[in-house]
Amino acid sequence: MVRQLSRDQQQGQAMIEYALIMVLVVIVVIVILIIMGNTVNNMFCNVTGSLGSP
């Protein structure tokens, strides 16, 4: 019984750790998109402008 409670606590702890890692990854991706958003937008505008002109 004690072993099962310990194992359940460890599994719960592991799930919390994975959730925290995922939250950190999402925050990093959002920050990168905010920082690089204008650069990517300008690049796509340049490409579409080049393709549109003969």
Rosetta blueprint (number, residue, H / E / L):
1 M L
2 V H
3 R H
4 Q H
5 L H
6 S H
7 R H
8 D H
9 Q H
10 Q H
11 Q H
12 G H
13 Q H
14 A H
15 M H
16 I H
17 E H
18 Y H
19 A H
20 L H
21 I H
22 M H
23 V H
24 L H
25 V H
26 V H
27 I H
28 V H
29 V H
30 I H
31 V H
32 I H
33 L H
34 I H
35 I H
36 M H
37 G H
38 N H
39 T H
40 V H
41 N H
42 N H
43 M H
44 F H
45 C H
46 N H
47 V H
48 T H
49 G H
50 S H
51 L H
52 G H
53 S L
54 P L
